[in-house]
Amino acid sequence: MTSTYEYLINKINQDGTLHFSLIDPDPTKQSPSKAGRMALFAEQAGTDAILIGGSTVFDQKFVDATILAIKEKVKLPIIIFPGGVANLSKEADAILFMSILNSEDPYFIVGQQALASYTVKMANLEILSTGYLIVEPGGTAGWISRAKLLPRKKPKLTAAYALAAEYFGFKFIYLEAGSGSERMPSEIIRLCSSILNIPIIVGGGVSSKEDARSFVEAGADIIVMGTFIENQILKDDGNALKAIIDEIKESSKNRKKNYSLK
Ligand code: 1GP
């Protein structure tokens, strides 16, 4: 059986930039069944994987219930994008096992990961090790994780952290501007893309075809959208999302990336 990692790398190499739909399992946002419908529309719109995560999840049972409801509706890989130790579930296919490399607090760099590691092992989740970098303005993720936010106007600083992360052996880099925030400057993505040999995930504030196209052109390998999906997808059955994903696929189809499996 193909691993989630192989699926992602092969798809990036063959198709170009991928799209991930982020669904927050926080029950104050939506019920599990509503999350299932959101995922179904996202799948029909052409998304490549479902991310499950949020900064304010405090009980694993919501994560389990949300994933089970989504699994009833879609065939896509379901990947945990943990906001903290409670954001785990054995029902997922894989987890972005992340270190927030520019946090000032070791708890967010390796502490909570160590505390969660036995649970992750027992859950038999596939590990997608990810160096997570939070750039200004950083949003809730930046505030909670005590990040020393990377400056928007100094791309070289983010790129230096990203390169160090690759040298440490992380399989992915996640450039985060903060959910619902001003989106990542293209210059940062461009510089990282020019020096890294691992895929770049970018998220925060993507809400239009123009945003998506500029990220593709800068070299993003995976574009994550959460807030837009949360606000829009049940209103138009995923039509607006489909237009953005079509733009991603169209603008990245001729680019050539050839990542090797690590
Ligand atoms: C959050 O980058 C993601 O980590 C998604 O951000 O909610 O702004 O799409 P948005």
py3Dmol code that shows the C-alpha trace and the ligand (Angstrom):
import py3Dmol

protein = """\
ATOM      1  CA  MET A   1       0.000   0.000   0.000  1.00  0.00           C
ATOM      2  CA  THR A   2       1.286   3.470  -0.844  1.00  0.00           C
ATOM      3  CA  SER A   3       2.125   5.579   2.176  1.00  0.00           C
ATOM      4  CA  THR A   4       0.695   9.060   2.526  1.00  0.00           C
ATOM      5  CA  TYR A   5       4.221  10.376   2.092  1.00  0.00           C
ATOM      6  CA  GLU A   6       4.706   8.532  -1.205  1.00  0.00           C
ATOM      7  CA  TYR A   7       1.278   9.658  -2.386  1.00  0.00           C
ATOM      8  CA  LEU A   8       2.180  13.293  -1.681  1.00  0.00           C
ATOM      9  CA  ILE A   9       5.655  13.246  -3.202  1.00  0.00           C
ATOM     10  CA  ASN A  10       4.509  11.373  -6.319  1.00  0.00           C
ATOM     11  CA  LYS A  11       1.574  13.729  -6.768  1.00  0.00           C
ATOM     12  CA  ILE A  12       3.724  16.853  -6.393  1.00  0.00           C
ATOM     13  CA  ASN A  13       6.202  15.467  -8.936  1.00  0.00           C
ATOM     14  CA  GLN A  14       3.468  14.483 -11.392  1.00  0.00           C
ATOM     15  CA  ASP A  15       0.759  17.100 -11.012  1.00  0.00           C
ATOM     16  CA  GLY A  16       2.420  20.190  -9.515  1.00  0.00           C
ATOM     17  CA  THR A  17       1.237  22.128  -6.485  1.00  0.00           C
ATOM     18  CA  LEU A  18      -1.242  20.341  -4.214  1.00  0.00           C
ATOM     19  CA  HIS A  19      -4.115  21.724  -2.181  1.00  0.00           C
ATOM     20  CA  PHE A  20      -4.940  20.753   1.415  1.00  0.00           C
ATOM     21  CA  SER A  21      -8.251  21.539   3.090  1.00  0.00           C
ATOM     22  CA  LEU A  22      -7.952  22.277   6.796  1.00  0.00           C
ATOM     23  CA  ILE A  23     -10.884  21.419   9.037  1.00  0.00           C
ATOM     24  CA  ASP A  24     -10.810  22.397  12.697  1.00  0.00           C
ATOM     25  CA  PRO A  25     -12.356  19.674  14.921  1.00  0.00           C
ATOM     26  CA  ASP A  26     -13.310  22.298  17.527  1.00  0.00           C
ATOM     27  CA  PRO A  27     -16.985  21.488  18.252  1.00  0.00           C
ATOM     28  CA  THR A  28     -17.826  25.168  18.677  1.00  0.00           C
ATOM     29  CA  LYS A  29     -17.062  25.564  14.950  1.00  0.00           C
ATOM     30  CA  GLN A  30     -19.096  22.675  13.534  1.00  0.00           C
ATOM     31  CA  SER A  31     -20.440  19.242  14.331  1.00  0.00           C
ATOM     32  CA  PRO A  32     -18.669  16.137  13.035  1.00  0.00           C
ATOM     33  CA  SER A  33     -21.395  15.548  10.451  1.00  0.00           C
ATOM     34  CA  LYS A  34     -21.003  19.088   9.155  1.00  0.00           C
ATOM     35  CA  ALA A  35     -17.246  18.499   8.982  1.00  0.00           C
ATOM     36  CA  GLY A  36     -17.990  15.409   6.895  1.00  0.00           C
ATOM     37  CA  ARG A  37     -20.034  17.459   4.427  1.00  0.00           C
ATOM     38  CA  MET A  38     -17.297  20.096   4.244  1.00  0.00           C
ATOM     39  CA  ALA A  39     -14.734  17.415   3.449  1.00  0.00           C
ATOM     40  CA  LEU A  40     -16.966  15.909   0.782  1.00  0.00           C
ATOM     41  CA  PHE A  41     -17.348  19.248  -1.003  1.00  0.00           C
ATOM     42  CA  ALA A  42     -13.586  19.820  -0.694  1.00  0.00           C
ATOM     43  CA  GLU A  43     -12.917  16.415  -2.263  1.00  0.00           C
ATOM     44  CA  GLN A  44     -15.338  17.169  -5.090  1.00  0.00           C
ATOM     45  CA  ALA A  45     -13.598  20.523  -5.596  1.00  0.00           C
ATOM     46  CA  GLY A  46     -10.310  18.689  -6.173  1.00  0.00           C
ATOM     47  CA  THR A  47      -8.434  19.023  -2.886  1.00  0.00           C
ATOM     48  CA  ASP A  48      -5.638  16.482  -2.362  1.00  0.00           C
ATOM     49  CA  ALA A  49      -5.843  15.792   1.382  1.00  0.00           C
ATOM     50  CA  ILE A  50      -7.760  16.784   4.488  1.00  0.00           C
ATOM     51  CA  LEU A  51      -5.846  18.327   7.380  1.00  0.00           C
ATOM     52  CA  ILE A  52      -7.425  18.100  10.817  1.00  0.00           C
ATOM     53  CA  GLY A  53      -6.272  20.632  13.356  1.00  0.00           C
ATOM     54  CA  GLY A  54      -6.803  23.773  15.321  1.00  0.00           C
ATOM     55  CA  SER A  55      -5.247  25.785  18.100  1.00  0.00           C
ATOM     56  CA  THR A  56      -8.043  25.369  20.619  1.00  0.00           C
ATOM     57  CA  VAL A  57      -8.850  21.644  20.560  1.00  0.00           C
ATOM     58  CA  PHE A  58      -8.780  20.395  24.120  1.00  0.00           C
ATOM     59  CA  ASP A  59     -10.342  16.943  23.888  1.00  0.00           C
ATOM     60  CA  GLN A  60      -9.262  14.026  21.745  1.00  0.00           C
ATOM     61  CA  LYS A  61     -12.803  12.742  21.396  1.00  0.00           C
ATOM     62  CA  PHE A  62     -13.742  15.654  19.129  1.00  0.00           C
ATOM     63  CA  VAL A  63     -10.828  14.786  16.875  1.00  0.00           C
ATOM     64  CA  ASP A  64     -11.883  11.136  16.698  1.00  0.00           C
ATOM     65  CA  ALA A  65     -15.522  12.004  16.005  1.00  0.00           C
ATOM     66  CA  THR A  66     -14.624  14.527  13.305  1.00  0.00           C
ATOM     67  CA  ILE A  67     -12.272  12.149  11.514  1.00  0.00           C
ATOM     68  CA  LEU A  68     -14.729   9.250  11.654  1.00  0.00           C
ATOM     69  CA  ALA A  69     -17.440  11.441  10.132  1.00  0.00           C
ATOM     70  CA  ILE A  70     -15.067  12.590   7.389  1.00  0.00           C
ATOM     71  CA  LYS A  71     -13.940   9.040   6.635  1.00  0.00           C
ATOM     72  CA  GLU A  72     -17.526   8.068   5.954  1.00  0.00           C
ATOM     73  CA  LYS A  73     -17.667  10.644   3.173  1.00  0.00           C
ATOM     74  CA  VAL A  74     -14.253  10.855   1.517  1.00  0.00           C
ATOM     75  CA  LYS A  75     -11.415   8.661   0.323  1.00  0.00           C
ATOM     76  CA  LEU A  76      -8.670  11.282   0.639  1.00  0.00           C
ATOM     77  CA  PRO A  77      -5.772  10.945   3.088  1.00  0.00           C
ATOM     78  CA  ILE A  78      -6.607  12.468   6.464  1.00  0.00           C
ATOM     79  CA  ILE A  79      -3.628  14.090   8.115  1.00  0.00           C
ATOM     80  CA  ILE A  80      -3.499  15.492  11.622  1.00  0.00           C
ATOM     81  CA  PHE A  81      -2.129  19.009  11.876  1.00  0.00           C
ATOM     82  CA  PRO A  82      -1.761  19.193  15.631  1.00  0.00           C
ATOM     83  CA  GLY A  83      -2.356  22.363  17.576  1.00  0.00           C
ATOM     84  CA  GLY A  84      -1.288  20.527  20.718  1.00  0.00           C
ATOM     85  CA  VAL A  85      -1.131  17.166  22.470  1.00  0.00           C
ATOM     86  CA  ALA A  86      -4.923  16.750  22.540  1.00  0.00           C
ATOM     87  CA  ASN A  87      -5.102  16.997  18.778  1.00  0.00           C
ATOM     88  CA  LEU A  88      -4.386  13.318  18.139  1.00  0.00           C
ATOM     89  CA  SER A  89      -6.411  10.424  16.799  1.00  0.00           C
ATOM     90  CA  LYS A  90      -5.669   6.880  15.741  1.00  0.00           C
ATOM     91  CA  GLU A  91      -8.378   7.278  13.099  1.00  0.00           C
ATOM     92  CA  ALA A  92      -6.160   9.469  10.876  1.00  0.00           C
ATOM     93  CA  ASP A  93      -3.762   8.206   8.221  1.00  0.00           C
ATOM     94  CA  ALA A  94      -0.802  10.366   9.147  1.00  0.00           C
ATOM     95  CA  ILE A  95       0.339  13.267  11.270  1.00  0.00           C
ATOM     96  CA  LEU A  96       2.414  16.323  10.510  1.00  0.00           C
ATOM     97  CA  PHE A  97       4.812  15.678  13.380  1.00  0.00           C
ATOM     98  CA  MET A  98       5.905  19.264  13.750  1.00  0.00           C
ATOM     99  CA  SER A  99       8.516  21.223  15.596  1.00  0.00           C
ATOM    100  CA  ILE A 100       7.860  24.944  15.866  1.00  0.00           C
ATOM    101  CA  LEU A 101      11.436  25.826  15.197  1.00  0.00           C
ATOM    102  CA  ASN A 102      11.152  29.550  15.865  1.00  0.00           C
ATOM    103  CA  SER A 103       9.369  29.239  19.185  1.00  0.00           C
ATOM    104  CA  GLU A 104      11.195  30.733  22.145  1.00  0.00           C
ATOM    105  CA  ASP A 105       9.828  28.011  24.380  1.00  0.00           C
ATOM    106  CA  PRO A 106      11.374  24.514  24.182  1.00  0.00           C
ATOM    107  CA  TYR A 107       7.960  23.052  25.020  1.00  0.00           C
ATOM    108  CA  PHE A 108       6.842  23.905  21.481  1.00  0.00           C
ATOM    109  CA  ILE A 109      10.083  22.843  19.826  1.00  0.00           C
ATOM    110  CA  VAL A 110      10.337  19.366  21.342  1.00  0.00           C
ATOM    111  CA  GLY A 111       8.537  19.222  24.720  1.00  0.00           C
ATOM    112  CA  GLN A 112       4.980  18.466  23.723  1.00  0.00           C
ATOM    113  CA  GLN A 113       6.221  16.278  20.887  1.00  0.00           C
ATOM    114  CA  ALA A 114       8.073  14.119  23.416  1.00  0.00           C
ATOM    115  CA  LEU A 115       4.983  13.927  25.642  1.00  0.00           C
ATOM    116  CA  ALA A 116       2.855  12.890  22.677  1.00  0.00           C
ATOM    117  CA  SER A 117       5.322  10.467  21.150  1.00  0.00           C
ATOM    118  CA  TYR A 118       4.140   7.255  22.861  1.00  0.00           C
ATOM    119  CA  THR A 119       0.531   8.034  22.004  1.00  0.00           C
ATOM    120  CA  VAL A 120       1.508   8.680  18.410  1.00  0.00           C
ATOM    121  CA  LYS A 121       3.386   5.374  18.269  1.00  0.00           C
ATOM    122  CA  MET A 122       0.512   3.408  19.753  1.00  0.00           C
ATOM    123  CA  ALA A 123      -1.900   5.059  17.334  1.00  0.00           C
ATOM    124  CA  ASN A 124       0.218   3.703  14.488  1.00  0.00           C
ATOM    125  CA  LEU A 125       0.094   7.010  12.644  1.00  0.00           C
ATOM    126  CA  GLU A 126       2.399   7.601   9.712  1.00  0.00           C
ATOM    127  CA  ILE A 127       4.878  10.307  10.650  1.00  0.00           C
ATOM    128  CA  LEU A 128       5.409  13.245   8.311  1.00  0.00           C
ATOM    129  CA  SER A 129       8.132  15.163  10.116  1.00  0.00           C
ATOM    130  CA  THR A 130       7.667  18.853   9.484  1.00  0.00           C
ATOM    131  CA  GLY A 131       9.677  21.929  10.381  1.00  0.00           C
ATOM    132  CA  TYR A 132       7.096  24.602  11.164  1.00  0.00           C
ATOM    133  CA  LEU A 133       8.036  28.255  10.829  1.00  0.00           C
ATOM    134  CA  ILE A 134       5.735  31.075  11.841  1.00  0.00           C
ATOM    135  CA  VAL A 135       6.105  34.347   9.988  1.00  0.00           C
ATOM    136  CA  GLU A 136       4.537  37.691  10.959  1.00  0.00           C
ATOM    137  CA  PRO A 137       1.726  38.311  11.762  1.00  0.00           C
ATOM    138  CA  GLY A 138       1.498  34.699  12.980  1.00  0.00           C
ATOM    139  CA  GLY A 139      -2.108  34.687  14.184  1.00  0.00           C
ATOM    140  CA  THR A 140      -3.279  32.470  17.014  1.00  0.00           C
ATOM    141  CA  ALA A 141      -0.611  29.849  16.275  1.00  0.00           C
ATOM    142  CA  GLY A 142       2.131  32.427  16.721  1.00  0.00           C
ATOM    143  CA  TRP A 143       0.696  33.732  19.972  1.00  0.00           C
ATOM    144  CA  ILE A 144       0.042  30.347  21.549  1.00  0.00           C
ATOM    145  CA  SER A 145       3.388  28.857  20.592  1.00  0.00           C
ATOM    146  CA  ARG A 146       5.411  31.854  21.780  1.00  0.00           C
ATOM    147  CA  ALA A 147       7.032  32.187  18.398  1.00  0.00           C
ATOM    148  CA  LYS A 148       9.683  34.762  17.775  1.00  0.00           C
ATOM    149  CA  LEU A 149       7.874  35.695  14.587  1.00  0.00           C
ATOM    150  CA  LEU A 150      10.016  35.676  11.480  1.00  0.00           C
ATOM    151  CA  PRO A 151       9.977  39.141   9.865  1.00  0.00           C
ATOM    152  CA  ARG A 152       8.004  39.495   6.639  1.00  0.00           C
ATOM    153  CA  LYS A 153      10.622  41.791   5.190  1.00  0.00           C
ATOM    154  CA  LYS A 154      13.631  39.563   5.886  1.00  0.00           C
ATOM    155  CA  PRO A 155      13.096  36.458   3.716  1.00  0.00           C
ATOM    156  CA  LYS A 156      16.633  35.303   4.330  1.00  0.00           C
ATOM    157  CA  LEU A 157      15.925  34.667   8.006  1.00  0.00           C
ATOM    158  CA  THR A 158      13.015  32.323   7.261  1.00  0.00           C
ATOM    159  CA  ALA A 159      15.015  30.632   4.506  1.00  0.00           C
ATOM    160  CA  ALA A 160      17.919  30.067   6.922  1.00  0.00           C
ATOM    161  CA  TYR A 161      15.601  28.334   9.416  1.00  0.00           C
ATOM    162  CA  ALA A 162      14.070  26.320   6.584  1.00  0.00           C
ATOM    163  CA  LEU A 163      17.455  25.175   5.338  1.00  0.00           C
ATOM    164  CA  ALA A 164      18.528  24.202   8.850  1.00  0.00           C
ATOM    165  CA  ALA A 165      15.298  22.197   9.125  1.00  0.00           C
ATOM    166  CA  GLU A 166      16.120  20.326   5.933  1.00  0.00           C
ATOM    167  CA  TYR A 167      19.590  19.573   7.271  1.00  0.00           C
ATOM    168  CA  PHE A 168      18.030  18.228  10.475  1.00  0.00           C
ATOM    169  CA  GLY A 169      16.115  15.741   8.318  1.00  0.00           C
ATOM    170  CA  PHE A 170      12.571  17.131   8.313  1.00  0.00           C
ATOM    171  CA  LYS A 171      10.582  15.879   5.325  1.00  0.00           C
ATOM    172  CA  PHE A 172       8.501  19.031   4.874  1.00  0.00           C
ATOM    173  CA  ILE A 173       8.700  22.725   5.678  1.00  0.00           C
ATOM    174  CA  TYR A 174       5.508  24.496   6.673  1.00  0.00           C
ATOM    175  CA  LEU A 175       5.523  28.270   6.257  1.00  0.00           C
ATOM    176  CA  GLU A 176       2.721  29.658   8.393  1.00  0.00           C
ATOM    177  CA  ALA A 177       1.493  33.249   8.376  1.00  0.00           C
ATOM    178  CA  GLY A 178      -1.333  32.521  10.810  1.00  0.00           C
ATOM    179  CA  SER A 179      -4.861  31.380  10.159  1.00  0.00           C
ATOM    180  CA  GLY A 180      -6.964  34.219   8.796  1.00  0.00           C
ATOM    181  CA  SER A 181      -3.918  36.491   8.631  1.00  0.00           C
ATOM    182  CA  GLU A 182      -2.268  38.504   5.929  1.00  0.00           C
ATOM    183  CA  ARG A 183      -0.810  35.927   3.570  1.00  0.00           C
ATOM    184  CA  MET A 184       2.843  34.898   3.345  1.00  0.00           C
ATOM    185  CA  PRO A 185       5.030  37.249   1.288  1.00  0.00           C
ATOM    186  CA  SER A 186       5.855  35.540  -2.017  1.00  0.00           C
ATOM    187  CA  GLU A 187       9.506  36.540  -1.600  1.00  0.00           C
ATOM    188  CA  ILE A 188       9.837  34.220   1.383  1.00  0.00           C
ATOM    189  CA  ILE A 189       8.362  31.276  -0.528  1.00  0.00           C
ATOM    190  CA  ARG A 190      10.523  32.062  -3.573  1.00  0.00           C
ATOM    191  CA  LEU A 191      13.752  32.149  -1.609  1.00  0.00           C
ATOM    192  CA  CYS A 192      12.942  28.959   0.321  1.00  0.00           C
ATOM    193  CA  SER A 193      11.965  27.214  -2.908  1.00  0.00           C
ATOM    194  CA  SER A 194      15.239  28.194  -4.557  1.00  0.00           C
ATOM    195  CA  ILE A 195      17.382  26.575  -1.860  1.00  0.00           C
ATOM    196  CA  LEU A 196      15.390  23.652  -0.418  1.00  0.00           C
ATOM    197  CA  ASN A 197      15.167  20.056  -1.608  1.00  0.00           C
ATOM    198  CA  ILE A 198      12.088  19.212   0.446  1.00  0.00           C
ATOM    199  CA  PRO A 199       8.492  20.261  -0.280  1.00  0.00           C
ATOM    200  CA  ILE A 200       7.157  23.555   1.043  1.00  0.00           C
ATOM    201  CA  ILE A 201       3.702  23.748   2.571  1.00  0.00           C
ATOM    202  CA  VAL A 202       2.300  27.285   2.816  1.00  0.00           C
ATOM    203  CA  GLY A 203      -0.762  28.479   4.708  1.00  0.00           C
ATOM    204  CA  GLY A 204      -2.511  31.415   6.244  1.00  0.00           C
ATOM    205  CA  GLY A 205      -4.845  33.905   4.584  1.00  0.00           C
ATOM    206  CA  VAL A 206      -5.290  32.274   1.175  1.00  0.00           C
ATOM    207  CA  SER A 207      -8.718  33.239  -0.114  1.00  0.00           C
ATOM    208  CA  SER A 208      -8.534  33.946  -3.847  1.00  0.00           C
ATOM    209  CA  LYS A 209      -7.268  32.648  -7.171  1.00  0.00           C
ATOM    210  CA  GLU A 210      -4.681  35.443  -7.163  1.00  0.00           C
ATOM    211  CA  ASP A 211      -3.322  34.360  -3.768  1.00  0.00           C
ATOM    212  CA  ALA A 212      -3.075  30.784  -4.969  1.00  0.00           C
ATOM    213  CA  ARG A 213      -1.441  31.648  -8.281  1.00  0.00           C
ATOM    214  CA  SER A 214       1.169  33.863  -6.643  1.00  0.00           C
ATOM    215  CA  PHE A 215       2.062  31.037  -4.221  1.00  0.00           C
ATOM    216  CA  VAL A 216       2.372  28.562  -7.090  1.00  0.00           C
ATOM    217  CA  GLU A 217       4.563  30.954  -9.037  1.00  0.00           C
ATOM    218  CA  ALA A 218       6.768  31.492  -5.989  1.00  0.00           C
ATOM    219  CA  GLY A 219       7.292  27.721  -5.676  1.00  0.00           C
ATOM    220  CA  ALA A 220       4.825  26.475  -3.039  1.00  0.00           C
ATOM    221  CA  ASP A 221       4.343  22.702  -3.229  1.00  0.00           C
ATOM    222  CA  ILE A 222       1.245  22.477  -1.053  1.00  0.00           C
ATOM    223  CA  ILE A 223      -1.238  25.270  -0.341  1.00  0.00           C
ATOM    224  CA  VAL A 224      -3.377  24.996   2.784  1.00  0.00           C
ATOM    225  CA  MET A 225      -6.754  26.702   3.160  1.00  0.00           C
ATOM    226  CA  GLY A 226      -8.852  26.681   6.302  1.00  0.00           C
ATOM    227  CA  THR A 227     -10.778  29.876   7.045  1.00  0.00           C
ATOM    228  CA  PHE A 228     -12.073  30.231   3.485  1.00  0.00           C
ATOM    229  CA  ILE A 229     -13.428  26.682   3.562  1.00  0.00           C
ATOM    230  CA  GLU A 230     -14.953  27.197   6.989  1.00  0.00           C
ATOM    231  CA  ASN A 231     -16.799  30.326   5.838  1.00  0.00           C
ATOM    232  CA  GLN A 232     -17.687  29.388   2.312  1.00  0.00           C
ATOM    233  CA  ILE A 233     -17.889  25.738   1.449  1.00  0.00           C
ATOM    234  CA  LEU A 234     -21.352  24.937   2.757  1.00  0.00           C
ATOM    235  CA  LYS A 235     -22.776  28.075   1.174  1.00  0.00           C
ATOM    236  CA  ASP A 236     -21.913  27.197  -2.409  1.00  0.00           C
ATOM    237  CA  ASP A 237     -21.245  23.422  -2.268  1.00  0.00           C
ATOM    238  CA  GLY A 238     -17.544  24.054  -2.868  1.00  0.00           C
ATOM    239  CA  ASN A 239     -17.848  25.984  -6.146  1.00  0.00           C
ATOM    240  CA  ALA A 240     -15.615  28.907  -5.118  1.00  0.00           C
ATOM    241  CA  LEU A 241     -13.068  26.488  -3.698  1.00  0.00           C
ATOM    242  CA  LYS A 242     -13.088  24.545  -6.960  1.00  0.00           C
ATOM    243  CA  ALA A 243     -12.227  27.724  -8.885  1.00  0.00           C
ATOM    244  CA  ILE A 244      -9.205  28.310  -6.632  1.00  0.00           C
ATOM    245  CA  ILE A 245      -8.039  24.684  -6.850  1.00  0.00           C
ATOM    246  CA  ASP A 246      -8.461  24.727 -10.634  1.00  0.00           C
ATOM    247  CA  GLU A 247      -6.237  27.808 -10.696  1.00  0.00           C
ATOM    248  CA  ILE A 248      -3.602  25.991  -8.623  1.00  0.00           C
ATOM    249  CA  LYS A 249      -3.641  22.970 -10.923  1.00  0.00           C
ATOM    250  CA  GLU A 250      -3.633  25.062 -14.081  1.00  0.00           C
ATOM    251  CA  SER A 251      -0.823  27.401 -13.023  1.00  0.00           C
ATOM    252  CA  SER A 252       1.407  24.593 -11.731  1.00  0.00           C
ATOM    253  CA  LYS A 253       0.927  21.920 -14.391  1.00  0.00           C
ATOM    254  CA  ASN A 254       4.034  22.836 -16.349  1.00  0.00           C
ATOM    255  CA  ARG A 255       6.419  23.217 -13.485  1.00  0.00           C
ATOM    256  CA  LYS A 256       8.976  20.524 -12.954  1.00  0.00           C
ATOM    257  CA  LYS A 257       9.809  19.304  -9.472  1.00  0.00           C
ATOM    258  CA  ASN A 258      11.528  16.067  -8.821  1.00  0.00           C
ATOM    259  CA  TYR A 259      11.614  15.367  -5.123  1.00  0.00           C
ATOM    260  CA  SER A 260      13.155  12.099  -4.075  1.00  0.00           C
ATOM    261  CA  LEU A 261      11.609   9.998  -1.328  1.00  0.00           C
ATOM    262  CA  LYS A 262      13.514  10.404   1.940  1.00  0.00           C
TER     263      LYS A 262
END
"""
ligand_1 = """\
10
1GP
C -3.511 27.572 9.293
O -2.298 27.968 7.414
C -3.479 27.463 7.830
O -2.410 26.941 9.777
C -4.705 27.980 7.169
O -4.885 29.350 7.297
O -7.256 29.584 7.939
O -6.067 31.465 6.837
O -6.665 29.449 5.543
P -6.292 29.999 6.865
"""
view = py3Dmol.view(width=600, height=400)
view.addModel(protein, "pdb")
view.setStyle({"model": 0}, {"cartoon": {"style": "trace"}})
view.addModel(ligand_1, "xyz")
view.setStyle({"model": 1}, {"stick": {}})
view.zoomTo()
view.show()
